[in-house]
Amino acid sequence: MKNAPKSPLQFTCGVSMKNRFMLAPMTNTQSYDDGRLSDAEFNWLTMRAKGQFGLVMTCAAHVQENGKGFPGQLGIFSDTQNSGHQRLASHIKSYGSLAVVQLHHAGMRSPSHLIQGAPVCPSKNEKHGARELTLKEIEQLKADFIAAAIRAKNCGYDGVEVHGAHGYILTQFLSQEINKRTDIYGGSLENRSRLLFEIVNGIRAACGHDFLLGVRLSPERFGMDIFEIKDVCKRFIKENSIDFLDISLWDIFKFPEDNNANTQSLLSHFTELNYNNVRLTVAGNIKNGADVEKALLAGVDFVTIGQSAVLHHDFPIKVIDNPKFESINTPVSKAYLAKEGLSENFITYMKRWDGFVEEA
């Protein structure tokens, strides 16, 4: 198989990934309230590097203090967080894995009790109690994304991923439902995607062409239009400014919710594009060896693993050794998850996943 799970993958920027497994950027609520890395989050991530994930990505790390999306979130908005990032990047890389930070701002989805003042959004949003960003604040947001990428590079990370998915700030700009601006950041798709492209191009200019740069997008929910997201992908591919696209599908095997698009699977909508120099990864319900094989055979360059990475810190080893490997059945005990490197906080968070953690 051309994209065999154990085969290395070269990115345009020059770095190489030792196999086809990426750890999904997962909310885990384990770090300190000021955004500094905790030993618990360090342990969770480095265990996955030891378990041979070719690329280990942090949780969504917020680039502004008021962009916090959940308690215990890792931050990358201040130099006070640098020592933790330096330690984490160094240890992930010591296992031969690529170390990558996901850059994030929750926007209107920032819980008001976690931030100072009201949450922010491209437009006023009464449902979330969010106020509209000024043009000056948009410029600052862009600058802070870029500054966070520079901070990541200086801390020793191989690269960053810009989080443009799951209803967070950049999705809010992309969304026709949420973004009601009438200036250069609202209206047409070109305008609604302007901030995303300005951030990505700014990171590339600031961090150089040898720095791994990816973008995460999701084609459904929060007012996303699958055809618009495909157009955004095509533009990234044409401009050749990034190394990979990370498409979060929730379930790679399902069909689109949009009746105009459901003549083919969500996955095939994205594997049919010609990616040229850009690599493609997808996330969503890839739980076992057979799922990994299906995704890679469909034309995906590498797979992004979430739930099965929680259940098995060494999921890549298990699948490479046994292509028919099946993850352990859920629910699992708290003791099992603790053995797999989850702290009490993370285990409590995982109880939000229906049927994942055994009832005491």
GITA-V926534 format. One record per residue. N is the residue number from 1. RES is the residue in three letters. PSI is psi in radians with two decimals (none if undefined). NEAR is the number of other C-alpha atoms within 8 Angstrom. Layout:
n=N res=RES psi=PSI near=NEAR
n=N res=RES psi=PSI near=NEAR
This chain:
n=1 res=MET psi=2.29 near=4
n=2 res=LYS psi=-0.86 near=3
n=3 res=ASN psi=0.98 near=11
n=4 res=ALA psi=2.48 near=9
n=5 res=PRO psi=-0.58 near=13
n=6 res=LYS psi=-0.04 near=8
n=7 res=SER psi=2.50 near=9
n=8 res=PRO psi=2.81 near=9
n=9 res=LEU psi=2.20 near=10
n=10 res=GLN psi=2.36 near=8
n=11 res=PHE psi=2.74 near=14
n=12 res=THR psi=-0.59 near=8
n=13 res=CYS psi=-0.24 near=9
n=14 res=GLY psi=-0.33 near=7
n=15 res=VAL psi=2.72 near=9
n=16 res=SER psi=2.45 near=8
n=17 res=MET psi=2.27 near=13
n=18 res=LYS psi=-0.36 near=11
n=19 res=ASN psi=-2.95 near=12
n=20 res=ARG psi=0.52 near=16
n=21 res=PHE psi=2.17 near=13
n=22 res=MET psi=2.38 near=13
n=23 res=LEU psi=2.18 near=13
n=24 res=ALA psi=2.56 near=12
n=25 res=PRO psi=1.78 near=10
n=26 res=MET psi=2.27 near=8
n=27 res=THR psi=2.25 near=8
n=28 res=ASN psi=-0.12 near=11
n=29 res=THR psi=0.63 near=11
n=30 res=GLN psi=-0.25 near=12
n=31 res=SER psi=-3.02 near=14
n=32 res=TYR psi=2.79 near=11
n=33 res=ASP psi=-0.44 near=8
n=34 res=ASP psi=0.16 near=5
n=35 res=GLY psi=-0.04 near=12
n=36 res=ARG psi=2.58 near=12
n=37 res=LEU psi=2.38 near=13
n=38 res=SER psi=2.86 near=10
n=39 res=ASP psi=-0.57 near=7
n=40 res=ALA psi=-0.79 near=11
n=41 res=GLU psi=-0.64 near=11
n=42 res=PHE psi=-0.79 near=10
n=43 res=ASN psi=-0.79 near=9
n=44 res=TRP psi=-0.81 near=11
n=45 res=LEU psi=-0.73 near=11
n=46 res=THR psi=-0.48 near=11
n=47 res=MET psi=-0.61 near=10
n=48 res=ARG psi=-0.55 near=14
n=49 res=ALA psi=-0.77 near=16
n=50 res=LYS psi=-0.57 near=11
n=51 res=GLY psi=0.11 near=11
n=52 res=GLN psi=0.53 near=12
n=53 res=PHE psi=2.23 near=16
n=54 res=GLY psi=-0.49 near=14
n=55 res=LEU psi=2.17 near=13
n=56 res=VAL psi=2.05 near=16
n=57 res=MET psi=2.41 near=12
n=58 res=THR psi=2.98 near=12
n=59 res=CYS psi=3.00 near=13
n=60 res=ALA psi=2.08 near=14
n=61 res=ALA psi=2.12 near=14
n=62 res=HIS psi=2.47 near=17
n=63 res=VAL psi=-0.19 near=14
n=64 res=GLN psi=2.54 near=11
n=65 res=GLU psi=-0.64 near=9
n=66 res=ASN psi=0.19 near=8
n=67 res=GLY psi=0.24 near=14
n=68 res=LYS psi=2.36 near=15
n=69 res=GLY psi=-0.30 near=12
n=70 res=PHE psi=2.74 near=10
n=71 res=PRO psi=2.61 near=8
n=72 res=GLY psi=0.46 near=11
n=73 res=GLN psi=2.37 near=19
n=74 res=LEU psi=2.35 near=13
n=75 res=GLY psi=2.77 near=14
n=76 res=ILE psi=0.67 near=16
n=77 res=PHE psi=-0.07 near=12
n=78 res=SER psi=2.58 near=7
n=79 res=ASP psi=-0.30 near=7
n=80 res=THR psi=-0.30 near=6
n=81 res=GLN psi=-0.07 near=13
n=82 res=ASN psi=-0.72 near=11
n=83 res=SER psi=-0.68 near=8
n=84 res=GLY psi=-0.74 near=10
n=85 res=HIS psi=-0.69 near=12
n=86 res=GLN psi=-0.78 near=11
n=87 res=ARG psi=-0.78 near=8
n=88 res=LEU psi=-0.85 near=10
n=89 res=ALA psi=-0.75 near=13
n=90 res=SER psi=-0.77 near=10
n=91 res=HIS psi=-0.67 near=9
n=92 res=ILE psi=-0.80 near=16
n=93 res=LYS psi=-0.43 near=11
n=94 res=SER psi=-0.34 near=7
n=95 res=TYR psi=0.13 near=9
n=96 res=GLY psi=0.19 near=10
n=97 res=SER psi=2.66 near=15
n=98 res=LEU psi=2.40 near=12
n=99 res=ALA psi=2.11 near=13
n=100 res=VAL psi=2.41 near=14
n=101 res=VAL psi=2.38 near=14
n=102 res=GLN psi=2.20 near=14
n=103 res=LEU psi=2.29 near=16
n=104 res=HIS psi=2.62 near=14
n=105 res=HIS psi=2.22 near=15
n=106 res=ALA psi=-0.36 near=13
n=107 res=GLY psi=-2.28 near=12
n=108 res=MET psi=-0.26 near=13
n=109 res=ARG psi=0.12 near=10
n=110 res=SER psi=2.08 near=14
n=111 res=PRO psi=2.27 near=10
n=112 res=SER psi=-0.50 near=9
n=113 res=HIS psi=-0.17 near=5
n=114 res=LEU psi=-0.18 near=10
n=115 res=ILE psi=2.92 near=13
n=116 res=GLN psi=2.24 near=7
n=117 res=GLY psi=-3.00 near=5
n=118 res=ALA psi=2.63 near=9
n=119 res=PRO psi=2.76 near=17
n=120 res=VAL psi=2.77 near=11
n=121 res=CYS psi=2.79 near=15
n=122 res=PRO psi=-0.65 near=13
n=123 res=SER psi=2.78 near=12
n=124 res=LYS psi=2.33 near=10
n=125 res=ASN psi=1.83 near=12
n=126 res=GLU psi=-0.64 near=6
n=127 res=LYS psi=-0.70 near=5
n=128 res=HIS psi=0.05 near=8
n=129 res=GLY psi=0.56 near=10
n=130 res=ALA psi=2.53 near=14
n=131 res=ARG psi=2.82 near=11
n=132 res=GLU psi=2.41 near=10
n=133 res=LEU psi=2.45 near=10
n=134 res=THR psi=2.87 near=6
n=135 res=LEU psi=-0.67 near=6
n=136 res=LYS psi=-0.69 near=6
n=137 res=GLU psi=-0.57 near=8
n=138 res=ILE psi=-0.72 near=9
n=139 res=GLU psi=-0.69 near=8
n=140 res=GLN psi=-0.69 near=8
n=141 res=LEU psi=-0.80 near=9
n=142 res=LYS psi=-0.82 near=11
n=143 res=ALA psi=-0.64 near=9
n=144 res=ASP psi=-0.58 near=11
n=145 res=PHE psi=-0.80 near=13
n=146 res=ILE psi=-0.75 near=12
n=147 res=ALA psi=-0.65 near=9
n=148 res=ALA psi=-0.67 near=12
n=149 res=ALA psi=-0.73 near=13
n=150 res=ILE psi=-0.74 near=11
n=151 res=ARG psi=-0.74 near=11
n=152 res=ALA psi=-0.77 near=14
n=153 res=LYS psi=-0.78 near=12
n=154 res=ASN psi=-0.44 near=7
n=155 res=CYS psi=-0.08 near=11
n=156 res=GLY psi=0.06 near=10
n=157 res=TYR psi=2.64 near=15
n=158 res=ASP psi=-0.41 near=10
n=159 res=GLY psi=-3.04 near=13
n=160 res=VAL psi=2.76 near=14
n=161 res=GLU psi=2.29 near=12
n=162 res=VAL psi=2.15 near=12
n=163 res=HIS psi=1.78 near=14
n=164 res=GLY psi=0.48 near=14
n=165 res=ALA psi=3.11 near=11
n=166 res=HIS psi=0.49 near=9
n=167 res=GLY psi=0.20 near=12
n=168 res=TYR psi=-2.99 near=15
n=169 res=ILE psi=-0.74 near=14
n=170 res=LEU psi=-0.55 near=13
n=171 res=THR psi=-0.68 near=14
n=172 res=GLN psi=-0.65 near=14
n=173 res=PHE psi=-0.69 near=16
n=174 res=LEU psi=-0.46 near=11
n=175 res=SER psi=2.18 near=13
n=176 res=GLN psi=-0.52 near=10
n=177 res=GLU psi=-0.63 near=7
n=178 res=ILE psi=-0.70 near=12
n=179 res=ASN psi=1.88 near=14
n=180 res=LYS psi=0.34 near=10
n=181 res=ARG psi=2.68 near=9
n=182 res=THR psi=0.16 near=7
n=183 res=ASP psi=-2.74 near=6
n=184 res=ILE psi=-0.11 near=8
n=185 res=TYR psi=0.24 near=12
n=186 res=GLY psi=2.86 near=13
n=187 res=GLY psi=-1.81 near=13
n=188 res=SER psi=2.82 near=6
n=189 res=LEU psi=-0.68 near=9
n=190 res=GLU psi=-0.76 near=6
n=191 res=ASN psi=-0.75 near=11
n=192 res=ARG psi=-0.45 near=15
n=193 res=SER psi=-0.01 near=12
n=194 res=ARG psi=-0.83 near=10
n=195 res=LEU psi=-0.74 near=12
n=196 res=LEU psi=-0.84 near=9
n=197 res=PHE psi=-0.63 near=8
n=198 res=GLU psi=-0.69 near=9
n=199 res=ILE psi=-0.85 near=12
n=200 res=VAL psi=-0.81 near=11
n=201 res=ASN psi=-0.60 near=9
n=202 res=GLY psi=-0.69 near=9
n=203 res=ILE psi=-0.78 near=13
n=204 res=ARG psi=-0.76 near=13
n=205 res=ALA psi=-0.68 near=8
n=206 res=ALA psi=-0.59 near=8
n=207 res=CYS psi=-0.20 near=11
n=208 res=GLY psi=2.99 near=8
n=209 res=HIS psi=-0.07 near=8
n=210 res=ASP psi=0.21 near=8
n=211 res=PHE psi=2.23 near=11
n=212 res=LEU psi=2.25 near=13
n=213 res=LEU psi=2.11 near=12
n=214 res=GLY psi=2.90 near=12
n=215 res=VAL psi=2.31 near=12
n=216 res=ARG psi=2.29 near=13
n=217 res=LEU psi=2.70 near=14
n=218 res=SER psi=2.37 near=13
n=219 res=PRO psi=-0.02 near=11
n=220 res=GLU psi=2.88 near=11
n=221 res=ARG psi=2.80 near=8
n=222 res=PHE psi=0.57 near=11
n=223 res=GLY psi=0.23 near=9
n=224 res=MET psi=2.49 near=14
n=225 res=ASP psi=2.08 near=9
n=226 res=ILE psi=-0.63 near=10
n=227 res=PHE psi=-0.61 near=6
n=228 res=GLU psi=-0.72 near=9
n=229 res=ILE psi=-0.65 near=12
n=230 res=LYS psi=-0.65 near=9
n=231 res=ASP psi=-0.68 near=8
n=232 res=VAL psi=-0.75 near=9
n=233 res=CYS psi=-0.81 near=9
n=234 res=LYS psi=-0.67 near=10
n=235 res=ARG psi=-0.74 near=8
n=236 res=PHE psi=-0.73 near=10
n=237 res=ILE psi=-0.79 near=13
n=238 res=LYS psi=-0.74 near=6
n=239 res=GLU psi=-0.30 near=6
n=240 res=ASN psi=0.70 near=9
n=241 res=SER psi=-0.19 near=9
n=242 res=ILE psi=2.90 near=14
n=243 res=ASP psi=-0.55 near=14
n=244 res=PHE psi=2.67 near=12
n=245 res=LEU psi=2.31 near=14
n=246 res=ASP psi=1.83 near=12
n=247 res=ILE psi=2.01 near=12
n=248 res=SER psi=1.98 near=12
n=249 res=LEU psi=-0.06 near=13
n=250 res=TRP psi=-0.77 near=7
n=251 res=ASP psi=1.91 near=9
n=252 res=ILE psi=-0.27 near=13
n=253 res=PHE psi=-0.08 near=8
n=254 res=LYS psi=2.94 near=8
n=255 res=PHE psi=2.69 near=9
n=256 res=PRO psi=2.63 near=11
n=257 res=GLU psi=-0.44 near=7
n=258 res=ASP psi=2.08 near=7
n=259 res=ASN psi=-0.42 near=6
n=260 res=ASN psi=-0.13 near=5
n=261 res=ALA psi=-0.02 near=9
n=262 res=ASN psi=0.44 near=11
n=263 res=THR psi=-0.09 near=6
n=264 res=GLN psi=2.83 near=9
n=265 res=SER psi=2.77 near=12
n=266 res=LEU psi=-0.76 near=13
n=267 res=LEU psi=-0.81 near=10
n=268 res=SER psi=-0.46 near=9
n=269 res=HIS psi=-0.59 near=9
n=270 res=PHE psi=-0.53 near=8
n=271 res=THR psi=-0.31 near=10
n=272 res=GLU psi=-0.23 near=6
n=273 res=LEU psi=2.65 near=7
n=274 res=ASN psi=1.89 near=5
n=275 res=TYR psi=-0.19 near=9
n=276 res=ASN psi=-1.99 near=5
n=277 res=ASN psi=-0.11 near=9
n=278 res=VAL psi=2.35 near=13
n=279 res=ARG psi=2.65 near=10
n=280 res=LEU psi=2.27 near=12
n=281 res=THR psi=2.65 near=13
n=282 res=VAL psi=2.68 near=13
n=283 res=ALA psi=2.59 near=17
n=284 res=GLY psi=1.70 near=12
n=285 res=ASN psi=0.54 near=9
n=286 res=ILE psi=1.72 near=13
n=287 res=LYS psi=-0.27 near=11
n=288 res=ASN psi=-3.13 near=12
n=289 res=GLY psi=-0.70 near=12
n=290 res=ALA psi=-0.67 near=9
n=291 res=ASP psi=-0.72 near=9
n=292 res=VAL psi=-0.81 near=12
n=293 res=GLU psi=-0.77 near=11
n=294 res=LYS psi=-0.78 near=8
n=295 res=ALA psi=-0.79 near=10
n=296 res=LEU psi=-0.67 near=14
n=297 res=LEU psi=-0.47 near=9
n=298 res=ALA psi=-0.19 near=8
n=299 res=GLY psi=0.05 near=8
n=300 res=VAL psi=2.43 near=12
n=301 res=ASP psi=-0.66 near=11
n=302 res=PHE psi=2.71 near=14
n=303 res=VAL psi=2.58 near=15
n=304 res=THR psi=2.16 near=13
n=305 res=ILE psi=2.21 near=14
n=306 res=GLY psi=-1.43 near=12
n=307 res=GLN psi=-0.79 near=8
n=308 res=SER psi=-0.36 near=12
n=309 res=ALA psi=-0.50 near=12
n=310 res=VAL psi=-0.74 near=9
n=311 res=LEU psi=-0.50 near=10
n=312 res=HIS psi=1.81 near=9
n=313 res=HIS psi=-0.39 near=12
n=314 res=ASP psi=0.59 near=12
n=315 res=PHE psi=-0.75 near=11
n=316 res=PRO psi=-0.75 near=10
n=317 res=ILE psi=-0.77 near=9
n=318 res=LYS psi=-0.70 near=10
n=319 res=VAL psi=-0.68 near=13
n=320 res=ILE psi=-0.71 near=9
n=321 res=ASP psi=-0.52 near=6
n=322 res=ASN psi=1.69 near=8
n=323 res=PRO psi=-0.28 near=10
n=324 res=LYS psi=0.27 near=8
n=325 res=PHE psi=2.38 near=10
n=326 res=GLU psi=2.31 near=7
n=327 res=SER psi=2.72 near=9
n=328 res=ILE psi=2.53 near=5
n=329 res=ASN psi=2.54 near=5
n=330 res=THR psi=2.69 near=8
n=331 res=PRO psi=2.74 near=8
n=332 res=VAL psi=2.83 near=10
n=333 res=SER psi=2.79 near=9
n=334 res=LYS psi=-0.63 near=9
n=335 res=ALA psi=-0.68 near=6
n=336 res=TYR psi=-0.80 near=8
n=337 res=LEU psi=-0.63 near=13
n=338 res=ALA psi=-0.70 near=11
n=339 res=LYS psi=-0.49 near=7
n=340 res=GLU psi=0.19 near=11
n=341 res=GLY psi=0.26 near=11
n=342 res=LEU psi=2.33 near=12
n=343 res=SER psi=3.02 near=9
n=344 res=GLU psi=-0.71 near=7
n=345 res=ASN psi=-0.77 near=10
n=346 res=PHE psi=-0.73 near=11
n=347 res=ILE psi=-0.74 near=13
n=348 res=THR psi=-0.74 near=8
n=349 res=TYR psi=-0.67 near=9
n=350 res=MET psi=-0.27 near=9
n=351 res=LYS psi=-0.26 near=10
n=352 res=ARG psi=-0.33 near=6
n=353 res=TRP psi=2.02 near=7
n=354 res=ASP psi=2.18 near=6
n=355 res=GLY psi=0.37 near=8
n=356 res=PHE psi=-0.75 near=10
n=357 res=VAL psi=2.31 near=14
n=358 res=GLU psi=2.46 near=10
n=359 res=GLU psi=2.43 near=4
n=360 res=ALA psi=none near=2
